[in-house]
Amino acid sequence: MKYNVIVAGGGAAGIAAALAAARAGASTLLVERYGFVGGMLTAGLVAHYDPIKQIEASGIARELYDRLAERGAVKEFDMEGVEMPFRFWQGGCGIDAEEFKNVALDLLLSSKVGLLFHSWVGKTRVRGGRVTGIIACNKSGEQKFDADVVVDATGDADVACQAGVPFDMATKEEGGCMSSTLCFNIGGVHMEQLYGYLEENPGELGMHPRQGKYIRDARKTSIVQGFYSLIREARKAGDLTIPLPESGVGMVVLPLEGSFHVNAIRLPGMNPVDAGDLTKLEIVERRYLQEIFRFIKKYIPGCRDAFIMQSATQIGVRESRRIRGEYTLTIDDIKSGTHFPDAVVRTKWGHTDVHSGKDMGWSFEFIEGPYYIPYRCMVPLRAENLLVAGRSISTTRQAMASIRIMPICSAIGEAAGTAAALSASSGKASRDLDPGLLRETLKSRGVLL
Ligand SMILES: Cc1cc2nc3c(=O)[nH]c(=O)nc-3n(C[C@H](O)[C@H](O)[C@H](O)COP(=O)(O)OP(=O)(O)OC[C@H]3O[C@@H](n4cnc5c(N)ncnc54)[C@H](O)[C@@H]3O)c2cc1C
């Protein structure tokens, strides 16, 4: 079975890569381990987009967002008159993850992307340093696929790693990979009671305990986060024993009235590409989930009748492998807005969002932008006809803490999918692709502004 382009992994980057490749005329197969697409947004239940409009997201990220909005699957807040960076931070939007699965699937099918679900890309086929395809492991056994170009959008650079591409991953000495989070959604919250409490106790609402200025009006922010005194009270009573992030309990308002996406668990010090550690993370975080939910129900006003609507299929992984590519994006590039001749992604606003890998700490920094990502970050060393898309492209740790947000991963995927199709149709190795042609193609589609 031969395709022009095979995309491994159907998250933000993989969906965009597969759509871009198929729309550019390449026969395209998307191989995904679950029975649906969406990656962290659906399987990890990270049902929160950074503000698509503020960062001027274009291309497939914007297309998905607009389709979700049409279906009422996005909860937006009016940020008119709110200063940056708070417009950015508190103006994100809660997403209906179930609708995201449907919207993304419709787009993939209508763009004629071939789909293979319930399939783990277990091996990369390499001949003489050239990636020739993949082996998918599934209920049918081991299935071999050939491709002109493979795009690794697994988030963890699984395909690249198997092809012998060098990579970096935060060591224990560097503080370890950022902590993971098992997300869950709750419903049945009496919003008026909750907002009333927060109006009477504005100190309970905070984006960051060390960041003084933010939207204090709970009704105007997409993230209701904090509950510091309630946490203290519950700890005193022995109802809360697990560690919580210094930001407190974070709840993102979802489109369905009275429902929230809860992002409050942190478990640092584990290796997210080790099956043993992943198992421990799932077990421990599920225990944490139950304790946090009991806390929410008992202590947070308006949540007495709350119920768990859904917990994530898997823990949310923020950081793992970063490949070494032809160029490694640095935080200085991001902060200074370095414009590269092969820039294929542009994002208007940015931030670094670092959750500690050893404790409950959290730090973030806003970046004015715009900043750019060059094509070379997607071209791995030591493997031909392989491109990497999403959070595992070639960056430093600090730069990864910014490019990892979903709209940016989607833009990276769109660039990688377009490049893969160009490479397949021209017969040119992806490493040797003319960056000018790639940029022109992206511009002509309105992707690169
Ligand atoms: C708790 C948490 C909160 C976050 N908050 C936000 C936020 O508010 N806003 C924001 O924009 N971003 C947020 N992020 C970051 C963002 O979700 C991820 O960085 C982003 O989704 C990465 O996209 P990706 O496509 O590279 O990888 P993923 O979304 O991880 O997609 C990878 C896909 O590949 C599949 N896959 C993996 N390995 C294989 C394999 N070997 N074979 C077949 N399939 C495979 C997976 O099932 C998945 O579908 C958050 C992340 C976490 C964990």
The ligand as a Tripos MOL2 file, in Angstrom:
@<TRIPOS>MOLECULE
LIG
   53    58     1     0     0
SMALL
NO_CHARGES

@<TRIPOS>ATOM
      1 C1         -2.7780   19.7280   30.3860 C.3       1 LIG1
      2 C2         -2.4390   20.4870   29.1530 C.ar      1 LIG1
      3 C3         -2.9610   21.7580   28.9740 C.ar      1 LIG1
      4 C4         -2.7100   22.4500   27.8000 C.ar      1 LIG1
      5 N1         -3.3020   23.6660   27.6070 N.ar      1 LIG1
      6 C5         -3.2680   24.2310   26.3780 C.ar      1 LIG1
      7 C6         -4.0440   25.3890   26.0840 C.ar      1 LIG1
      8 O1         -4.7220   25.9120   26.9460 O.2       1 LIG1
      9 N2         -4.0010   25.8800   24.8300 N.ar      1 LIG1
     10 C7         -3.2570   25.3120   23.8400 C.ar      1 LIG1
     11 O2         -3.3230   25.7610   22.6880 O.2       1 LIG1
     12 N3         -2.4550   24.2490   24.1000 N.ar      1 LIG1
     13 C8         -2.4600   23.6770   25.3400 C.ar      1 LIG1
     14 N4         -1.6920   22.5760   25.6120 N.ar      1 LIG1
     15 C9         -0.6830   22.1180   24.6380 C.3       1 LIG1
     16 C10        -1.2530   21.3260   23.4810 C.3       1 LIG1
     17 O3         -2.3990   20.5930   23.8580 O.3       1 LIG1
     18 C11        -0.2280   20.3450   22.8750 C.3       1 LIG1
     19 O4          1.0770   20.8390   22.9270 O.3       1 LIG1
     20 C12        -0.6030   20.0990   21.4100 C.3       1 LIG1
     21 O5         -1.8780   19.4800   21.3860 O.3       1 LIG1
     22 C13         0.4110   19.2390   20.6960 C.3       1 LIG1
     23 O6         -0.0980   18.9340   19.4110 O.3       1 LIG1
     24 P1          0.5380   17.7650   18.5590 P.3       1 LIG1
     25 O7         -0.3130   17.6310   17.3540 O.co2     1 LIG1
     26 O8          1.9900   18.0040   18.4140 O.co2     1 LIG1
     27 O9          0.4190   16.4710   19.4970 O.3       1 LIG1
     28 P2         -0.8680   15.7390   20.0940 P.3       1 LIG1
     29 O10        -2.0060   16.6560   20.2600 O.co2     1 LIG1
     30 O11        -0.3450   15.0170   21.2920 O.co2     1 LIG1
     31 O12        -1.2600   14.6770   18.9700 O.3       1 LIG1
     32 C14        -0.5110   13.5130   18.7200 C.3       1 LIG1
     33 C15        -1.4310   12.4760   18.0950 C.3       1 LIG1
     34 O13        -0.6720   11.3420   17.6950 O.3       1 LIG1
     35 C16        -1.2500   10.1460   18.1820 C.3       1 LIG1
     36 N5         -0.1330    9.2290   18.3880 N.ar      1 LIG1
     37 C17         0.8890    9.3630   19.2570 C.ar      1 LIG1
     38 N6          1.7800    8.3850   19.0960 N.ar      1 LIG1
     39 C18         1.3100    7.6060   18.0870 C.ar      1 LIG1
     40 C19         1.8030    6.4470   17.4440 C.ar      1 LIG1
     41 N7          2.9920    5.9210   17.7570 N.pl3     1 LIG1
     42 N8          1.0430    5.8880   16.4680 N.ar      1 LIG1
     43 C20        -0.1590    6.4240   16.1030 C.ar      1 LIG1
     44 N9         -0.6520    7.5400   16.6790 N.ar      1 LIG1
     45 C21         0.0760    8.1240   17.6560 C.ar      1 LIG1
     46 C22        -1.9800   10.5580   19.4360 C.3       1 LIG1
     47 O14        -3.0270    9.6640   19.7600 O.3       1 LIG1
     48 C23        -2.4830   11.9510   19.0630 C.3       1 LIG1
     49 O15        -3.7270   11.9020   18.4010 O.3       1 LIG1
     50 C24        -1.8830   21.8640   26.8010 C.ar      1 LIG1
     51 C25        -1.3400   20.5880   26.9850 C.ar      1 LIG1
     52 C26        -1.6140   19.8980   28.1460 C.ar      1 LIG1
     53 C27        -1.0580   18.5170   28.3060 C.3       1 LIG1
@<TRIPOS>BOND
     1     1     2 1
     2     2     3 ar
     3     2    52 ar
     4     3     4 ar
     5     4     5 ar
     6     4    50 ar
     7     5     6 ar
     8     6     7 ar
     9     6    13 1
    10     7     8 2
    11     7     9 ar
    12     9    10 ar
    13    10    11 2
    14    10    12 ar
    15    12    13 ar
    16    13    14 ar
    17    14    15 1
    18    14    50 ar
    19    15    16 1
    20    16    17 1
    21    16    18 1
    22    18    19 1
    23    18    20 1
    24    20    21 1
    25    20    22 1
    26    22    23 1
    27    23    24 1
    28    24    25 2
    29    24    26 1
    30    24    27 1
    31    27    28 1
    32    28    29 2
    33    28    30 1
    34    28    31 1
    35    31    32 1
    36    32    33 1
    37    33    34 1
    38    33    48 1
    39    34    35 1
    40    35    36 1
    41    35    46 1
    42    36    37 ar
    43    36    45 ar
    44    37    38 ar
    45    38    39 ar
    46    39    40 ar
    47    39    45 ar
    48    40    41 1
    49    40    42 ar
    50    42    43 ar
    51    43    44 ar
    52    44    45 ar
    53    46    47 1
    54    46    48 1
    55    48    49 1
    56    50    51 ar
    57    51    52 ar
    58    52    53 1
@<TRIPOS>SUBSTRUCTURE
     1 LIG1         1 GROUP 0 **** ****
